[in-house]
Amino acid sequence: MSEHHTSNLIVMANRIGQFFESMPDRPEALQGIANHIRKFWEPRMRAEFQRLMDDPAQPEVRDIVRQAWNAHRALLCEALPAPT
């Protein structure tokens, strides 16, 4: 994927995280982020984001997004295309 598309995924994920960050129930917020990404992102987008999340040097991703991804990785990685 292009660098522009990759940075756009980060921007979108951070906006989702920013919305859910205000929720007082942290587990519910993490679930909400995961559900949103699972529901509205196509598998190729999630596969690319998984690649980004596997890079520990990815500082641009909000902590709440990283927590949600790690807590709900199995849900988010269902039916993803095989890495190329």
Buried (B, 14 or more C-beta within 10 A) or exposed (E): EEEEEBEEBBEBBBEBBEBBBEBEEBEEBBBBBBBBBBEEBEEEBBBBBBBBBEEEEBEEBBEBBBBBBEBBBEEBBEEBEEEE
